[in-house]
Amino acid sequence: MPEDAQELRKARRFLKERLQRDYTTLRGYKEERSNVRQLLQRTAEMGESNSLLLIGPRGAGKTTLINAVLTDLLVNRSFVDNTLIVHLDGNLHTDDRIALKSITVQMRLENAADGKVFGSFAENLAFLLQCLKAGDKKSKSVVFILEEFDLFCTHHNQTLLYNLFDVSQSAQAPICVLGVTCRLDVIELLEKRVKSRFSHRQVFLFPSADQFEAYTKLCQELLLIPSNSELKASADRIDSLHLLKSEALNFNRNHFDGVEYEFDNKFVENWNKHHAKMLKSSQAQKTFQMLYDFDISEAFLKNFIFRLVAQLKPDAPHITVDQLTALSAQYEGDDKIDMLCGLSVLELCLIIAIKHHSEIYDRDPFNFEIVFARFSKFAKISTTMQSVERSIVLKAFEHLRIGELIMPLSNSGVGKVQKEFEMHKMALTYGQIQQAVQRYQALPTEVAQWAQSSLI
């Protein structure tokens, strides 16, 4: 029916936009969110200066946490009126001169600083902060958000960081410095004089590895369509984003707004009922467990669901368990296994010989002679490998080395040692070899049996 096709197109566009452009919805991290919010509130309301580092792996939600906290604080009138937000990115602002120019533009002080000559970076920054003071000497608070904080540590003498932390330690002006980084050793990158001025407040964001139930609940939340009343309830929060006056932070101008969509109640009911049932099936749970073991971040899950939603079409209006399994198999695939399946039977036999040697001698290094001796024992009783010449076996061994399935121990001995005696180590796991043997097309039975047991 044309109406159903139209509703499906609308649902597909809605889900895609929500997955891609929802920058302020943070799930979990309640304590960390509270810490950052209190820090910014104290800077805005009490004029306290602070500094803090947000540390966590990519996709953990560090930037989303800051966006969510800023959105929470937009209901606070004093925060909106008395706070300026300056956003710097280590990938864009590659030296302190570019960063200072961006700070001047974001504070809207180009005219005040135009034509003035400053003796040092500190003098320039002090002038910019002085310009923010009102007639009653009360200064506006400035929140500095430094994305890719570790890249700012590579700047010459760390002048920007030194001056920002110096201001946050002294009573010059109320500022809050928020650093965002994925490097755990970021404190060690700071110079001694910079480190001494940093407050050493650190907030760590690590997705928990034992919350599979919350993960499946999140899958359901991202895939189901909310009712029209629920969409309108979240509209006020999104409407408040226009109060965020920042030239560099643009998530407020491109944020997903669900109020633009209105769905037929019957379509929403059928959609949610079907997908809730599909997600509860044992096969779907098994697939999500595999995805959870592969990557537990929300960013990865959103990307996965986006690829599922993109497959929707009028003749296939629902996501099926088969689609779920097929897509997850792409993430489960191992390039090394695919390489092993592309080898000749002779090369695979050498890999099996190396595997048996590693199992018996606890992954001791090996050379061609050791592997050839083990292979020869098998070749004597094998109908497929009896007449293979030594030179051909050596060529196959070199091919494994070129494919980096086996690695030489060091380059120091090249030229001094004959290639037959050069020591190597295996760059594969036993599981990868086992899977390759199972998947290999038309593998002789005796080779498959030899892979299971080293006894000949």
Residue, then its C-alpha position, 0 to 999 in steps of 0.5 A: m500500500p502507498e501509505d505503508a511505503q510512505e510511513l516506512r520511508k519516514a520511519r527509515r529517515f527518522l531512525k537514520e537521523r536520530l542515529q546520526r544527529d543526536y549529539t546530546t543524549l548520554r546514557g549512563y555515566k551519571e556520576e561523571r556527568s554530575n561532576v562535570r555539571q557541578l564544575l561548570q556551575r561553580t565556574a558560572e555562578m561563583g566565579e571559581s576557576n577549575s581544570l579537568l581532564l575527560i579521559g576514555p577510549r574513542g566512541a566512549g561518549k566524552t564529547t557527548l557528555i560535555n554536550a549533554v552537560l551544556t544542554d542541561l545548564l541552558v535552563n540556568r539563566s545565569f549560566v547562559d548570560n555569564t558564560l562564554i564557551v571557547h572550543l579548540d581542537g588539537n587537529l585544527h589548532t596546530d600551534d598556539r598562534i592559530a589557537l589564540k586567533s580562534i580564542t579572540v574570534q570566539m570571544r568576539l574581541e577581534n575589534a578590541a585586539d585589532g592593531k595592538v602589539f603584545g609582548s607575550f602570549a600571556e599578555n595577550l590572553a590577560f588582555l582578552l580576559q580583562c576585556l570581559k570584565a563589566g563595569d562592576k568588575k565582575s568578569k564573564s566566565v569562560v569555559f575552554i573545551l580542548e578536544e584532542f588535548d594530547l595534541f596541544c601537549t606537542h605545541h612549542n613550550q606548551t605555552l597555551l596550556y601553561n597560560l590557561f592553567d596559570v589563569s585557572q590557578s590565579a584569581q585573574a578571571p573565572i575560567c574552566v579548562l576541560g580537556v578531552t583525550c583518549r590517552l591514558d598517559v596524558i599527564e606524563l606529556l605535560e611539562k613540569r611547570v604546566k603539570s604543577r598548575f593543573s588541578h589533577r582532576q581526571v574523569f575516566l569514561f570506560p564502557s562497562a564490560d558486564q552490562f549486556e542487559a543494558y546493551t540489549k535494552l539500548c538496541q531496543e531503544l535505538l530501533l523502536i519508534p517513540s510515540n508522538s507524545e514522547l517526541k513532543a516531550s523531548a522537544d523543549r530540551i532541543d528548543s533550548l539549544h538556540l541559547l548556546k551562543s558559540e561559533a565553534l560548537n555547531f551541534n546545536r545548529n544541526h541537532f536531530d529534532g523529532v517533532e518534525y515527524e508524525f507517525d501513524n499510530k497503527f504503523v508504530e504499534n506494528w513496527n515496535k511489536h515486530h522488532a521487540k519480538m525479533l530482538k528477544s529471539s535467541q538468535a538475535q541475543k546470540t548475535f548481540q552477544m557477539l557484537y558486545d564481545f567485539d565492541i561494547s561502545e554505543a558509537f559502534l552499535k549505532n553504526f551497526i543499527f544504521r546499516l540495518v535500517a539502510q536495508l529497509k525497503p517496501d518489499a522488506p519493511h522489517i528488519t529480520v534475524d537473518q539480516l542481523t546475522a548476515l551483517s554481524a558475520q562481516y564483523e566476525g570475519d578474520d582477514k588472516i582466515d581468509m588468507l589461509c583459505g586462499l593458500s594452496v594445499l601445500e602451503l596449508c600443510l606447512i602451516i599445520a606442520i608449524k602449528h604442531h611444532s608450536e604446540i609441542y615445543d611451546r611456540d619455540p622459533f622454527n626454521f625451514e629445516i624443522v618444518f620440512a622434516r615434520f612435513s616429510k613425515f606426513a608426506k611419506i604416508s600421504t597420497t597427495m603430497q608424496s612427490v613434492e620436491r624440496s625446492i617447491v616446498l621452500k618456495a611455498f615456505e617463502h610465500l608464507r613469509i611474504g604473506e606475513l603469516i610467519m615472521p623472521l625473528s630479526n633482520s640482523g642475521v640476513g645474509k649471514v645465515q642461509k635462508e633454510f636455517e633462518m629462525h621464524k615465529m608464527a603470526l597466527t593463533y591456533g583457532q585461526i588455523q582450525q577455522a581455516v581448515q574447517r572452511y577450506q574448500a575441497l581439502p583432502t581428508e588426510v590433511a584435515q585429519w592431520a590438522q587435528s592430531s600431530l600423531i602420524 
